[in-house]
Amino acid sequence: MQHASALRHVKANIVLYGALFANLGIAVAKFFAAAISGSSSMLTEGVHSLVDSGNQLLLLYGQARAKRPADAFHPFGYGRELYFWAFVVAILIFAIGAGVSFYEGWRHVADPEPLRDPTINYVVLGIAMLLEGTSWGIAVREFDAGRGGLGWWQAIKRSKDPAGFTVLFEDSAALLGLLIAGVGIWASHWTGDARLDGYASIAIGGILAAVAVLLAREAKGLLIGESADAALVGAIWDCVEERPEITAVNHVRTIHTAPDAVFVAVSADFDDDLLMGEAESLIEIIEAELKAADSRITSIYIRPEKQGDAVVYPRPPRSIVVSR
């Protein structure tokens, strides 16, 4: 399990580094093309790629900060700091990416500037499509490998690692933005109406705003705290319930303190004939079994509690338990 966790982390970094290098190169080419041709949508796309590059740097920084060990002020570690930086990424996409796109589009619609030779734009767009497509393919392949049989949208909602789905969203928006920019540039030259290029910028801004809202929504859920998947909760429930000394499991509560770290709190009704020392030994055995079964379980709290006195939550339905 520890090997699998490390492998997931390496793959997430591959996705981030691949997207970072692609976006940096594309941003330079887009700004160069915008300066030569005067295209609003190409300038917008340059800002888009530059913002994406900054986002990948922030996620890499967040990953590094999240690895810090627990201390007296943060006894469960710093893992959730990654979720904070994912939320910052969403804000940057909305404020800078979408904001600049809307502004540039409105400016070129209000005061259209005739486009110059579009050839450089088409060359840059073609190269950008190739690089972004490669980055998108890597992101899709790695995210698909971890879906565990879930649908795409369900897998995104249940994912606890924002690096994977953030790059997936960004690259998808980038490819769609390139397509819109190409259509806007072509339409502006074909019709002689430079405003169409400005409208393309506004459309790109709309896509970025939508992506930012989706990312902010997912990051917010992770910041507040999300439970582990139903498969892990069910496995914990089974491990505790199968002990003959346990008469009932009142509830199993979990929360992710990092993408690969889960805090577990269990309330169980112990046999009345069990002595204090025996109960302590049993708790130690259960904790050891749970940690050995899944490396994501980092902290466990098991509370002996009469079923009549406890807050009881039902076991997750077996029909929704899926393998990870």
C-alpha positions as CSV (number, residue, x, y, z in Angstrom):
1,M,0.0,0.0,0.0
2,Q,2.9,2.4,0.8
3,H,4.3,1.6,-2.7
4,A,1.0,2.4,-4.3
5,S,0.7,5.7,-2.5
6,A,4.2,6.7,-3.5
7,L,3.5,5.7,-7.1
8,R,0.3,7.9,-7.2
9,H,2.4,10.8,-5.9
10,V,5.0,10.4,-8.6
11,K,2.4,10.2,-11.3
12,A,0.7,13.3,-10.0
13,N,4.0,15.1,-10.3
14,I,4.6,13.9,-13.8
15,V,1.2,15.3,-14.8
16,L,2.0,18.7,-13.1
17,Y,5.5,19.0,-14.6
18,G,4.3,17.9,-18.1
19,A,1.6,20.6,-18.0
20,L,4.0,23.2,-16.6
21,F,6.6,22.9,-19.3
22,A,4.0,22.7,-22.0
23,N,2.3,25.9,-20.8
24,L,5.5,27.9,-20.3
25,G,6.6,27.2,-23.9
26,I,3.1,27.8,-25.3
27,A,2.7,31.1,-23.4
28,V,5.9,32.6,-24.9
29,A,4.8,31.6,-28.4
30,K,1.3,33.0,-28.0
31,F,2.5,36.4,-26.7
32,F,4.9,36.5,-29.7
33,A,2.1,35.7,-32.1
34,A,-0.2,38.3,-30.5
35,A,2.4,41.0,-30.7
36,I,2.9,40.3,-34.5
37,S,-0.7,39.8,-35.5
38,G,-2.5,42.1,-33.0
39,S,-5.0,39.3,-32.1
40,S,-7.0,39.8,-29.0
41,S,-7.9,36.1,-28.6
42,M,-4.2,35.1,-29.0
43,L,-3.2,37.6,-26.3
44,T,-5.9,36.1,-24.1
45,E,-4.6,32.6,-24.8
46,G,-1.1,33.8,-23.8
47,V,-2.5,35.0,-20.5
48,H,-4.4,31.7,-20.1
49,S,-1.2,29.7,-20.6
50,L,0.7,31.9,-18.2
51,V,-1.9,31.6,-15.5
52,D,-1.9,27.8,-16.0
53,S,1.9,27.7,-15.6
54,G,1.5,29.7,-12.3
55,N,-1.2,27.3,-11.2
56,Q,1.0,24.2,-11.7
57,L,3.8,25.9,-9.7
58,L,1.4,26.6,-6.9
59,L,0.2,23.0,-6.8
60,L,3.8,21.8,-6.7
61,Y,4.5,24.2,-3.9
62,G,1.3,23.0,-2.1
63,Q,2.5,19.4,-2.4
64,A,5.9,20.2,-0.9
65,R,4.3,22.1,2.0
66,A,1.8,19.3,2.6
67,K,4.6,16.8,3.2
68,R,5.8,18.5,6.3
69,P,5.6,16.3,9.4
70,A,3.1,16.8,12.2
71,D,4.0,19.1,15.1
72,A,2.5,20.4,18.3
73,F,0.4,23.1,16.4
74,H,-0.7,20.7,13.6
75,P,-0.9,17.2,15.2
76,F,-2.5,15.7,12.1
77,G,0.1,17.1,9.7
78,Y,-0.1,19.7,7.0
79,G,-1.7,17.6,4.3
80,R,-4.7,19.8,3.8
81,E,-2.5,22.8,2.9
82,L,-2.6,21.3,-0.7
83,Y,-6.3,21.9,-0.7
84,F,-5.8,25.6,0.2
85,W,-3.5,26.1,-2.7
86,A,-5.9,24.3,-5.0
87,F,-8.5,26.9,-3.9
88,V,-6.1,29.7,-4.6
89,V,-5.6,28.2,-8.1
90,A,-9.3,28.5,-8.7
91,I,-9.3,32.1,-7.6
92,L,-6.4,32.9,-9.9
93,I,-8.1,31.3,-12.9
94,F,-11.2,33.4,-12.3
95,A,-9.6,36.7,-11.3
96,I,-6.7,36.8,-13.8
97,G,-7.5,34.2,-16.5
98,A,-11.2,35.0,-17.0
99,G,-10.8,38.7,-15.9
100,V,-8.1,39.5,-18.5
101,S,-10.0,37.5,-21.2
102,F,-13.2,39.5,-20.6
103,Y,-11.4,42.8,-20.5
104,E,-9.4,42.2,-23.7
105,G,-12.4,40.9,-25.5
106,W,-14.5,43.9,-24.5
107,R,-11.7,46.3,-25.4
108,H,-11.4,44.8,-28.9
109,V,-15.1,44.8,-29.4
110,A,-15.5,48.4,-28.3
111,D,-12.4,49.6,-30.3
112,P,-11.7,46.9,-33.0
113,E,-8.2,46.8,-34.3
114,P,-7.8,45.2,-37.8
115,L,-5.7,42.0,-37.6
116,R,-2.5,41.7,-39.4
117,D,-1.1,38.6,-41.1
118,P,-2.7,35.6,-39.3
119,T,-0.2,33.0,-40.5
120,I,1.9,33.2,-37.3
121,N,-1.3,32.7,-35.2
122,Y,-2.2,29.5,-37.1
123,V,1.3,28.1,-36.7
124,V,1.4,28.8,-32.9
125,L,-2.2,27.4,-32.5
126,G,-1.1,24.2,-34.2
127,I,2.0,23.8,-32.0
128,A,-0.1,24.7,-28.9
129,M,-2.7,22.1,-29.8
130,L,0.0,19.5,-30.2
131,L,1.6,20.3,-26.8
132,E,-1.7,20.8,-24.9
133,G,-3.1,17.6,-26.4
134,T,0.0,15.7,-25.2
135,S,-0.4,17.2,-21.7
136,W,-4.2,16.5,-21.8
137,G,-3.6,12.9,-22.8
138,I,-1.2,12.3,-19.9
139,A,-3.7,13.9,-17.5
140,V,-6.6,11.8,-18.8
141,R,-4.6,8.5,-18.8
142,E,-3.4,9.0,-15.2
143,F,-6.8,10.1,-13.9
144,D,-8.5,7.2,-15.7
145,A,-6.1,4.8,-14.1
146,G,-7.3,5.8,-10.6
147,R,-11.0,6.0,-11.3
148,G,-11.6,2.5,-9.9
149,G,-14.8,1.8,-12.0
150,L,-16.4,5.2,-11.1
151,G,-17.9,7.4,-13.8
152,W,-15.7,10.4,-14.8
153,W,-17.7,13.1,-12.9
154,Q,-18.2,10.8,-9.9
155,A,-14.5,10.1,-9.8
156,I,-13.7,13.9,-9.9
157,K,-16.2,14.5,-7.0
158,R,-14.7,11.6,-4.9
159,S,-11.1,12.4,-5.7
160,K,-9.0,13.7,-2.8
161,D,-6.0,14.8,-4.9
162,P,-6.7,18.2,-6.5
163,A,-3.5,18.0,-8.6
164,G,-5.0,15.4,-11.0
165,F,-8.4,16.9,-11.7
166,T,-7.1,20.5,-11.8
167,V,-4.7,19.7,-14.6
168,L,-7.4,17.7,-16.3
169,F,-9.8,20.7,-16.2
170,E,-7.1,23.2,-17.2
171,D,-6.0,21.2,-20.2
172,S,-9.5,20.6,-21.3
173,A,-10.3,24.3,-21.1
174,A,-7.0,25.1,-22.9
175,L,-7.8,22.9,-25.9
176,L,-11.3,24.4,-26.1
177,G,-9.8,27.9,-25.8
178,L,-7.4,27.2,-28.7
179,L,-10.2,26.0,-30.9
180,I,-12.3,29.1,-30.1
181,A,-9.2,31.4,-30.7
182,G,-8.6,29.7,-34.1
183,V,-12.2,30.2,-35.1
184,G,-12.3,33.8,-33.9
185,I,-9.1,34.7,-35.9
186,W,-10.3,32.9,-39.0
187,A,-13.8,34.5,-38.8
188,S,-12.3,38.0,-38.3
189,H,-10.2,37.7,-41.4
190,W,-12.8,36.0,-43.5
191,T,-15.5,38.6,-42.7
192,G,-13.2,41.6,-42.2
193,D,-14.9,42.2,-38.8
194,A,-12.2,42.5,-36.1
195,R,-14.8,42.4,-33.4
196,L,-15.2,38.7,-33.8
197,D,-11.7,38.2,-32.5
198,G,-12.8,40.1,-29.4
199,Y,-15.9,38.0,-29.0
200,A,-13.7,34.9,-29.1
201,S,-11.7,36.4,-26.1
202,I,-15.0,36.8,-24.2
203,A,-16.0,33.2,-25.0
204,I,-12.6,32.0,-23.7
205,G,-13.2,34.1,-20.5
206,G,-16.5,32.4,-20.0
207,I,-14.9,28.9,-20.2
208,L,-12.2,29.9,-17.7
209,A,-14.8,31.3,-15.3
210,A,-16.8,28.1,-15.5
211,V,-13.7,26.0,-14.8
212,A,-12.7,28.3,-11.9
213,V,-16.2,27.8,-10.3
214,L,-16.0,24.0,-10.7
215,L,-12.5,23.9,-9.2
216,A,-13.4,26.2,-6.3
217,R,-16.4,24.0,-5.5
218,E,-14.3,20.9,-5.4
219,A,-11.5,22.6,-3.4
220,K,-14.0,24.0,-0.9
221,G,-15.3,20.5,-0.2
222,L,-11.8,19.2,0.5
223,L,-11.0,22.2,2.7
224,I,-14.1,21.6,4.8
225,G,-13.2,18.0,5.1
226,E,-14.5,15.0,3.1
227,S,-14.9,11.4,4.3
228,A,-13.0,8.4,2.9
229,D,-14.6,6.4,0.1
230,A,-17.4,3.9,1.0
231,A,-15.1,1.0,0.3
232,L,-12.6,2.0,3.0
233,V,-15.4,2.9,5.5
234,G,-17.0,-0.5,4.8
235,A,-13.7,-2.3,5.3
236,I,-13.1,-0.5,8.7
237,W,-16.7,-1.4,9.7
238,D,-16.1,-5.1,8.9
239,C,-12.8,-5.2,10.7
240,V,-14.3,-3.9,13.9
241,E,-17.7,-5.7,13.6
242,E,-16.2,-9.2,13.1
243,R,-14.5,-9.1,16.5
244,P,-16.5,-11.3,18.9
245,E,-15.8,-8.9,21.8
246,I,-17.7,-6.2,19.9
247,T,-21.5,-6.4,20.2
248,A,-22.3,-3.5,17.9
249,V,-20.6,-0.8,15.8
250,N,-22.4,2.5,16.4
251,H,-20.6,4.5,13.8
252,V,-17.4,4.9,11.7
253,R,-16.4,8.5,10.9
254,T,-13.6,9.3,8.6
255,I,-12.0,12.5,7.3
256,H,-9.1,13.0,4.8
257,T,-6.3,15.0,6.4
258,A,-4.3,14.7,3.1
259,P,-5.0,13.0,-0.3
260,D,-3.4,9.7,1.1
261,A,-4.1,10.2,4.9
262,V,-7.3,9.4,6.7
263,F,-8.3,10.0,10.3
264,V,-10.7,7.3,11.6
265,A,-13.1,7.6,14.6
266,V,-15.0,4.5,15.7
267,S,-17.7,4.2,18.3
268,A,-18.4,0.5,19.3
269,D,-20.3,-1.3,22.0
270,F,-17.9,-3.6,23.8
271,D,-19.0,-6.8,25.6
272,D,-20.0,-6.0,29.2
273,D,-17.8,-8.9,30.5
274,L,-14.7,-7.5,28.9
275,L,-12.1,-6.3,31.5
276,M,-10.4,-2.8,31.1
277,G,-7.1,-4.4,30.3
278,E,-8.6,-6.7,27.7
279,A,-10.5,-3.8,26.1
280,E,-7.2,-1.8,25.8
281,S,-5.4,-4.8,24.2
282,L,-8.3,-5.3,21.8
283,I,-8.2,-1.7,20.7
284,E,-4.5,-1.9,20.0
285,I,-5.1,-5.1,17.9
286,I,-7.8,-3.5,15.9
287,E,-5.8,-0.4,15.3
288,A,-2.8,-2.4,14.1
289,E,-5.0,-4.5,11.8
290,L,-6.6,-1.4,10.2
291,K,-3.2,0.4,9.6
292,A,-1.8,-2.8,8.1
293,A,-4.8,-3.2,5.8
294,D,-4.7,0.3,4.3
295,S,-1.7,2.7,4.5
296,R,-4.0,5.7,4.1
297,I,-5.2,5.2,7.7
298,T,-2.8,7.3,9.7
299,S,-4.7,8.0,13.0
300,I,-7.4,6.0,14.7
301,Y,-9.6,6.7,17.7
302,I,-11.8,3.9,19.0
303,R,-14.3,4.7,21.7
304,P,-16.1,2.1,23.7
305,E,-19.7,3.3,24.0
306,K,-23.0,1.7,24.8
307,Q,-25.3,1.6,21.8
308,G,-28.1,3.2,23.7
309,D,-25.9,6.2,24.6
310,A,-24.2,6.7,21.3
311,V,-25.0,8.6,18.2
312,V,-25.7,5.8,15.7
313,Y,-25.0,6.1,12.0
314,P,-25.9,3.2,9.6
315,R,-23.3,1.3,7.8
316,P,-22.8,2.5,4.2
317,P,-25.0,0.5,1.8
318,R,-22.9,-2.3,0.2
319,S,-24.3,-1.4,-3.2
320,I,-22.2,1.8,-3.3
321,V,-19.0,0.2,-2.0
322,V,-16.5,0.2,-4.8
323,S,-13.0,-1.1,-5.1
324,R,-10.3,1.6,-5.1
